[in-house]
């Protein structure tokens, strides 16, 4: 085999040139486009990772803002609810106070009427007792009694 190589020594540079030409063609038409696609894919992955980190950070910020807004809304709702409860209690107190005043006045008026009626009844009884006693005595005794 060495004899053949020595006899055909000129094949070596031709083979080397052919290998370089094939290497150049493969590099030009195959490896460079593949490497460009791989580089582009790597760049897109890095961009996507950066966008993901940015989106995650922005989501955290917005979530905190949302939680703060919800908390503030709860606080405002509690204040409004407490103010409404206080206003309702004041209205209830004023209505009850008015009703209690009306009831007290009505009771006082009715008490005064009852006292007047009691006095009238007492007066009527005081006026009717002598006649009643005389009639009762006449019936018990069976005779007329002098006034």
N, CA and C of each residue as an Amber inpcrd file, in Angstrom:
protein
   441
   0.8020000  -1.1580000   0.0000000   0.0000000   0.0000000   0.0000000
   0.8710000   1.2570000   0.0000000   1.9700000   1.2550000   0.6720000
   2.8660000   2.4040000   0.6600000   3.4280000   2.6070000  -0.7440000
   3.6840000   1.5230000  -1.4760000   4.1800000   1.6700000  -2.8310000
   3.1650000   2.4190000  -3.6760000   1.9520000   2.1230000  -3.5200000
   0.9260000   2.7910000  -4.3150000   0.8470000   4.2690000  -3.9490000
   1.0010000   4.5780000  -2.6550000   0.9480000   5.9770000  -2.2320000
   2.1370000   6.7250000  -2.8130000   3.3110000   6.0960000  -2.7690000
   4.5000000   6.7570000  -3.2890000   4.3670000   6.9420000  -4.8110000
   3.8510000   5.9560000  -5.5090000   3.6920000   6.0600000  -6.9430000
   2.6370000   7.1010000  -7.3090000   1.6040000   7.1820000  -6.5220000
   0.5130000   8.1200000  -6.8180000   0.4990000   9.2580000  -5.7990000
   1.6320000   9.8500000  -5.5660000   1.7690000  10.9110000  -4.5750000
   0.9510000  12.1460000  -4.9400000   0.7260000  12.3260000  -6.1960000
  -0.0210000  13.5060000  -6.6170000  -1.4990000  13.4360000  -6.2080000
  -2.0010000  12.2290000  -5.8420000  -3.3830000  12.1060000  -5.3770000
  -3.6210000  12.8020000  -4.0320000  -2.5790000  12.8670000  -3.2210000
  -2.7130000  13.4470000  -1.8770000  -3.1210000  14.9150000  -1.9470000
  -2.4160000  15.7670000  -2.7260000  -2.8730000  17.1610000  -2.7790000
  -4.2560000  17.2980000  -3.4100000  -4.5420000  16.4450000  -4.3910000
  -5.8710000  16.5160000  -5.0180000  -6.9380000  16.1360000  -3.9980000
  -6.6670000  15.0770000  -3.2220000  -7.6210000  14.6650000  -2.1900000
  -7.7730000  15.7500000  -1.1250000  -6.6450000  16.3850000  -0.7590000
  -6.7070000  17.4580000   0.2400000  -7.5240000  18.6320000  -0.2820000
  -7.3110000  18.9760000  -1.5560000  -8.0820000  20.0710000  -2.1540000
  -9.5550000  19.6860000  -2.1990000  -9.8590000  18.4260000  -2.5640000
 -11.2420000  17.9770000  -2.6150000 -11.8740000  18.0180000  -1.2230000
 -11.1080000  17.5880000  -0.2020000 -11.6140000  17.6140000   1.1750000
 -11.8810000  19.0550000   1.6060000 -10.9490000  19.9860000   1.2920000
 -11.1530000  21.4020000   1.6390000 -12.3530000  21.9850000   0.9110000
 -12.5190000  21.6150000  -0.3590000 -13.6660000  22.1260000  -1.1250000
 -14.9630000  21.5910000  -0.5260000 -14.9710000  20.2660000  -0.2310000
 -16.1730000  19.6920000   0.3960000 -16.4250000  20.3140000   1.7750000
 -15.3780000  20.5330000   2.5300000 -15.5300000  21.1570000   3.8590000
 -16.0860000  22.5680000   3.7140000 -15.5320000  23.3200000   2.7350000
 -16.0120000  24.6900000   2.5190000 -17.4770000  24.6740000   2.0780000
 -17.8210000  23.7720000   1.1390000 -19.2110000  23.6760000   0.6820000
 -20.1530000  23.2620000   1.8160000 -19.7350000  22.2570000   2.5940000
 -20.5660000  21.8380000   3.7190000 -20.7380000  22.9700000   4.7350000
 -19.6510000  23.6680000   5.0250000 -19.7110000  24.7900000   5.9600000
 -20.6370000  25.8670000   5.4170000 -20.4650000  26.1900000   4.1610000
 -21.2240000  27.2850000   3.5360000 -22.7090000  26.9390000   3.4310000
 -23.0180000  25.7380000   2.9800000 -24.4000000  25.3920000   2.6740000
 -25.1140000  24.5950000   3.7650000 -24.4050000  24.0630000   4.7310000
 -25.0540000  23.2440000   5.7480000 -24.8140000  23.7680000   7.1730000
 -23.5280000  23.8560000   7.5640000 -23.2220000  24.1910000   8.9540000
 -23.5840000  25.6270000   9.3140000 -23.2750000  26.5890000   8.4480000
 -23.5810000  27.9870000   8.7780000 -25.0890000  28.2250000   8.9230000
 -25.9470000  27.7400000   8.0200000 -27.3900000  27.9330000   8.2390000
 -27.8930000  27.2410000   9.5100000 -27.3650000  26.0420000   9.7740000
 -27.7740000  25.3400000  10.9940000 -27.3130000  26.1180000  12.2160000
 -26.0720000  26.6100000  12.1940000 -25.5740000  27.3950000  13.3330000
 -26.3610000  28.6880000  13.4900000 -26.7570000  29.3180000  12.3650000
 -27.5700000  30.5330000  12.4430000 -28.9250000  30.2280000  13.0930000
 -29.5290000  29.1310000  12.6970000 -30.8170000  28.7420000  13.2940000
 -30.6430000  28.4590000  14.7880000 -29.5780000  27.7540000  15.1460000
 -29.3290000  27.4620000  16.5620000 -29.0730000  28.7340000  17.3620000
 -28.2840000  29.6610000  16.7670000 -28.0440000  30.9460000  17.4530000
 -29.3360000  31.7300000  17.6280000 -30.1450000  31.7430000  16.5730000
 -31.4220000  32.4540000  16.6480000 -32.3220000  31.8210000  17.7130000
 -32.3540000  30.4970000  17.7820000 -33.1470000  29.7950000  18.7870000
 -32.6500000  30.1180000  20.1920000 -31.3350000  30.1530000  20.3570000
 -30.7620000  30.4780000  21.6690000 -31.1200000  31.9150000  22.0580000
 -31.0410000  32.8280000  21.0640000 -31.4020000  34.2250000  21.3280000
 -32.8770000  34.3300000  21.7210000 -33.7350000  33.6020000  21.0310000
 -35.1650000  33.6110000  21.3610000 -35.4060000  33.0260000  22.7560000
 -34.6760000  31.9930000  23.1300000 -34.8110000  31.4230000  24.4670000
 -34.4110000  32.4300000  25.5320000 -33.3080000  33.1440000  25.2850000
 -32.8530000  34.1600000  26.2480000 -33.8930000  35.2760000  26.3420000
 -34.4090000  35.7090000  25.1790000 -35.4350000  36.7530000  25.1900000
 -36.6850000  36.2800000  25.9370000 -37.0760000  35.0340000  25.6900000
 -38.2610000  34.4890000  26.3660000 -38.0180000  34.3960000  27.8710000
 -36.8190000  34.0050000  28.2710000 -36.5090000  33.9230000  29.7070000
 -36.5550000  35.3120000  30.3400000 -35.9920000  36.3050000  29.6540000
 -36.0310000  37.6740000  30.1730000 -37.4670000  38.1770000  30.2570000
 -38.2500000  37.8900000  29.2230000 -39.6460000  38.3030000  29.2190000
 -40.4130000  37.6040000  30.3380000 -40.0950000  36.3450000  30.5680000
 -40.7470000  35.5990000  31.6490000 -40.4230000  36.2100000  33.0060000
 -39.1600000  36.5370000  33.2170000 -38.7610000  37.1600000  34.4850000
 -39.4380000  38.5130000  34.6380000 -39.4430000  39.2900000  33.5550000
 -40.0790000  40.6060000  33.5870000 -41.5850000  40.4610000  33.8660000
 -42.2220000  39.5140000  33.1860000 -43.6580000  39.2940000  33.3890000
 -43.9470000  38.8410000  34.8070000 -43.1210000  37.9640000  35.3410000
 -43.3060000  37.4790000  36.7090000 -43.1840000  38.6390000  37.6970000
 -42.1650000  39.4880000  37.5000000 -41.9930000  40.6380000  38.3890000
 -43.1870000  41.5870000  38.2790000 -43.6200000  41.8380000  37.0570000
 -44.7640000  42.7320000  36.8520000 -46.0260000  42.1330000  37.4640000
 -46.1850000  40.8180000  37.3340000 -47.3340000  40.1410000  37.9330000
 -47.2980000  40.2660000  39.4520000 -46.1120000  40.1250000  40.0500000
 -45.9940000  40.2890000  41.5060000 -46.4200000  41.6880000  41.9230000
 -45.9320000  42.6870000  41.1750000 -46.2670000  44.0780000  41.5060000
 -47.7730000  44.2950000  41.3780000 -48.3440000  43.8130000  40.2830000
 -49.7850000  43.9990000  40.0830000 -50.6000000  43.2310000  41.1250000
 -50.1280000  42.0660000  41.5110000 -50.8250000  41.2860000  42.5300000
 -50.7890000  42.0270000  43.8690000 -49.6440000  42.6110000  44.1940000
 -49.5560000  43.3990000  45.4310000 -50.4890000  44.6030000  45.3640000
 -50.5270000  45.2790000  44.1960000 -51.4370000  46.4110000  44.0320000
 -52.8840000  45.9570000  44.1900000 -53.1920000  44.8120000  43.6000000
 -54.5550000  44.2760000  43.7020000 -54.9050000  43.9660000  45.1530000
 -53.9910000  43.3090000  45.8620000 -54.2500000  42.9750000  47.2640000
 -54.4050000  44.2370000  48.1050000 -53.5660000  45.2450000  47.8280000
 -53.6960000  46.5130000  48.5470000 -55.0460000  47.1590000  48.2510000
 -55.4600000  47.1250000  46.9770000 -56.7460000  47.7170000  46.6000000
 -57.9030000  46.9780000  47.2630000 -57.8200000  45.6620000  47.3190000
 -58.8850000  44.8740000  47.9670000 -58.9300000  45.1910000  49.4610000
 -57.7590000  45.2740000  50.0830000 -57.6990000  45.6010000  51.5060000
 -58.2760000  46.9890000  51.7690000 -57.9140000  47.9470000  50.9220000
 -58.4400000  49.3000000  51.0700000 -59.9530000  49.3230000  50.8600000
 -60.4330000  48.5480000  49.8900000 -61.8810000  48.4740000  49.6590000
 -62.5870000  47.8770000  50.8700000 -61.9820000  46.8520000  51.4830000
 -62.5670000  46.2810000  52.7040000 -62.5980000  47.3200000  53.8180000
 -61.5250000  48.0720000  53.9460000 -61.4900000  49.1060000  54.9940000
 -62.5730000  50.1530000  54.7590000 -62.6610000  50.6190000  53.4880000
 -63.6790000  51.6310000  53.1840000 -65.0810000  51.0640000  53.4000000
 -65.2800000  49.8060000  52.9980000 -66.5840000  49.1760000  53.2050000
 -66.9290000  49.0730000  54.6790000 -65.9350000  48.7300000  55.4930000
 -66.1650000  48.6370000  56.9380000 -66.5080000  50.0100000  57.5190000
 -65.8070000  51.0560000  57.0280000 -66.1070000  52.4110000  57.5180000
 -67.5210000  52.8240000  57.1160000 -67.8890000  52.5450000  55.8690000
 -69.2360000  52.9020000  55.4030000 -70.2850000  52.1290000  56.1930000
 -70.0170000  50.8550000  56.4080000 -70.9400000  50.0100000  57.1660000
 -71.0860000  50.5290000  58.5930000 -69.9690000  50.8900000  59.2150000
 -70.0050000  51.4080000  60.5850000 -70.7420000  52.7410000  60.6390000
 -70.5110000  53.6050000  59.6320000 -71.2140000  54.8950000  59.5960000
 -72.7150000  54.6710000  59.4280000 -73.0910000  53.7360000  58.5580000
 -74.5130000  53.4450000  58.3560000 -75.1220000  52.8740000  59.6310000
 -74.3840000  51.9870000  60.3010000 -74.8750000  51.4050000  61.5530000
 -75.0560000  52.4990000  62.6070000 -74.0900000  53.4100000  62.6910000
 -74.1710000  54.5080000  63.6560000 -75.3620000  55.4100000  63.3350000
 -75.5250000  55.7160000  62.0590000 -76.6470000  56.5610000  61.6470000
 -77.9750000  55.8630000  61.9540000 -78.0550000  54.5620000  61.6910000
 -79.2760000  53.8130000  61.9820000 -79.5470000  53.7990000  63.4910000
 -78.4950000  53.6240000  64.2860000 -78.6650000  53.6420000  65.7440000
 -79.1500000  55.0030000  66.2260000 -78.6050000  56.0740000  65.6530000
 -79.0460000  57.4140000  66.0310000 -80.5080000  57.6250000  65.6460000
 -80.8670000  57.1900000  64.4370000 -82.2510000  57.3300000  63.9830000
 -83.1780000  56.5200000  64.8800000 -82.7590000  55.2880000  65.2010000
 -83.5630000  54.4400000  66.0860000 -83.7200000  55.1030000  67.4540000
 -82.6150000  55.6410000  67.9780000 -82.6680000  56.3000000  69.2850000
 -83.6020000  57.4970000  69.2470000 -83.5120000  58.2920000  68.1800000
 -84.3750000  59.4730000  68.1030000 -85.8400000  59.0590000  67.9580000
 -86.1060000  58.0270000  67.1590000 -87.4910000  57.5670000  67.0010000
 -88.0020000  56.9880000  68.3100000 -87.1660000  56.1400000  68.9390000
 -87.5790000  55.5640000  70.2230000 -87.7640000  56.6440000  71.2870000
 -86.8810000  57.6310000  71.2700000 -87.0200000  58.7350000  72.2240000
 -88.3280000  59.4760000  72.0110000 -88.6550000  59.7260000  70.7380000
 -89.9170000  60.4010000  70.4320000 -91.1100000  59.5620000  70.8490000
 -91.0430000  58.2790000  70.5540000 -92.1460000  57.3880000  70.9160000
 -92.2670000  57.2880000  72.4340000 -91.1200000  57.1700000  73.1240000
 -91.1610000  57.1030000  74.5860000 -91.7530000  58.3840000  75.1610000
 -91.3750000  59.5290000  74.5620000 -91.9460000  60.8010000  75.0160000
 -93.4510000  60.8400000  74.7850000 -93.8800000  60.3650000  73.6050000
 -95.3120000  60.3420000  73.3180000 -96.0380000  59.4060000  74.2730000
 -95.4210000  58.2390000  74.5370000 -96.0410000  57.2790000  75.4510000
 -96.1160000  57.8670000  76.8560000 -95.0220000  58.5000000  77.2840000
 -95.0280000  59.1100000  78.6240000 -96.0980000  60.1870000  78.7120000
 -96.2090000  61.0180000  77.6670000 -97.2290000  62.0700000  77.6750000
 -98.6220000  61.4580000  77.6570000 -98.7730000  60.4090000  76.8350000
-100.0810000  59.7530000  76.7650000-100.4270000  59.1000000  78.1030000
 -99.4430000  58.4380000  78.7380000 -99.6780000  57.8260000  80.0540000
-100.0350000  58.8880000  81.0930000 -99.3210000  59.9930000  81.0320000
 -99.5890000  61.0750000  81.9860000-101.0070000  61.6120000  81.7740000
-101.3790000  61.7930000  80.5110000-102.7050000  62.3040000  80.1890000
-103.7770000  61.3100000  80.6220000-103.5350000  60.0160000  80.3060000
-104.5050000  58.9940000  80.7020000-104.5680000  58.8730000  82.2260000
-103.4180000  58.9930000  82.8930000-103.4040000  58.9730000  84.3630000
-104.2180000  60.1200000  84.9300000-104.0630000  61.3000000  84.3170000
-104.8380000  62.4620000  84.7690000-106.3300000  62.2170000  84.5440000
-106.6800000  61.6220000  83.3890000-108.0910000  61.3190000  83.1200000
-108.6260000  60.3320000  84.1520000-107.8010000  59.2960000  84.4400000
-108.2280000  58.3110000  85.4330000-108.4300000  58.9660000  86.7970000
-107.5250000  59.8420000  87.1900000-107.6700000  60.5310000  88.4750000
-108.9380000  61.3820000  88.4870000-109.2190000  62.0620000  87.3590000
-110.4490000  62.8690000  87.2870000-111.6710000  61.9590000  87.3780000
-111.5780000  60.8180000  86.6710000-112.7050000  59.8800000  86.7130000
-112.8920000  59.3260000  88.1290000-111.7550000  59.0050000  88.7950000
-111.8360000  58.5020000  90.1740000-112.4650000  59.5680000  91.0730000
-112.0490000  60.8040000  90.8980000-112.6060000  61.8990000  91.6980000
-114.0980000  62.0530000  91.4220000-114.4860000  61.9510000  90.1290000
-115.8980000  62.0680000  89.7810000-116.6920000  60.9240000  90.4020000
-116.1080000  59.7030000  90.3190000-116.7920000  58.5450000  90.9060000
-116.9090000  58.7170000  92.4180000-115.7970000  59.1920000  93.0460000
-115.8430000  59.4170000  94.5010000-116.9130000  60.4500000  94.8430000
-116.9470000  61.5100000  94.0460000-117.9370000  62.5680000  94.2880000
-119.3440000  62.0030000  94.1210000-119.5540000  61.2260000  93.0450000
-120.8680000  60.6330000  92.8130000-121.2230000  59.6880000  93.9550000
-120.2020000  58.8750000  94.3900000-120.4560000  57.9460000  95.4910000
-120.7520000  58.7050000  96.7840000-119.9570000  59.7750000  97.0220000
-120.2080000  60.5650000  98.2340000-121.6170000  61.1570000  98.1990000
-122.0660000  61.5460000  97.0260000-123.4090000  62.1230000  96.8930000
-124.4760000  61.0280000  96.9730000-124.1750000  59.8200000  96.4600000
-125.1690000  58.7630000  96.3960000-125.1950000  57.9180000  97.6620000
-124.1700000  57.9390000  98.4990000-124.0960000  57.0840000  99.6860000
-125.2310000  57.3960000 100.6700000-125.5210000  58.6350000 101.0000000
-126.6110000  58.8560000 101.9670000-127.9440000  58.2890000 101.4770000
-128.2500000  58.4720000 100.1890000-129.5190000  57.9620000  99.6650000
-129.4860000  56.4440000  99.6740000-128.3340000  55.8740000  99.2860000
-128.1880000  54.4280000  99.2590000-128.3080000  53.8630000 100.6740000
-127.6450000  54.5120000 101.6400000-127.6860000  54.0520000 103.0240000
-129.1230000  54.1260000 103.5670000-129.8520000  55.1850000 103.2440000
-131.2200000  55.3220000 103.7040000-132.0920000  54.2340000 103.0910000
-131.9280000  53.9740000 101.7900000-132.7090000  52.9410000 101.1110000
-132.3830000  51.5840000 101.7200000-131.1020000  51.3160000 101.9810000
-130.6630000  50.0580000 102.5570000-131.2440000  49.8990000 103.9700000
-131.1850000  50.9680000 104.7390000-131.7150000  50.9070000 106.1010000
-133.2190000  50.6830000 106.0810000-133.9290000  51.3010000 105.1400000
-135.3770000  51.1360000 105.0440000-135.7020000  49.6980000 104.6970000
-134.9500000  49.0760000 103.8600000-135.2170000  47.7080000 103.4700000
-134.8760000  46.7570000 104.6080000-133.7690000  47.0400000 105.2910000
-133.3800000  46.1620000 106.3840000-134.4130000  46.3140000 107.5440000
-134.7480000  47.5190000 107.8610000-135.6300000  47.7690000 109.0030000
-137.1120000  47.5590000 108.6320000-137.3830000  47.6750000 107.3970000
-138.7620000  47.5080000 106.9300000-139.6100000  48.6970000 107.2240000
-139.0430000  49.8570000 107.4100000-139.7880000  51.0750000 107.6670000
-139.0510000  52.2500000 107.0680000-139.7010000  53.4300000 107.0920000
-139.0880000  54.6410000 106.5600000-138.0990000  55.1900000 107.5630000
-136.9710000  55.6930000 107.0230000-135.9320000  56.2580000 107.8620000
-135.8630000  57.7390000 107.5400000-135.6770000  58.5610000 108.5620000
-135.6040000  59.9930000 108.3610000-134.2420000  60.3850000 107.7940000
-134.2550000  61.4040000 106.9570000-132.9710000  61.7910000 106.3520000
-132.0320000  62.4770000 107.2920000
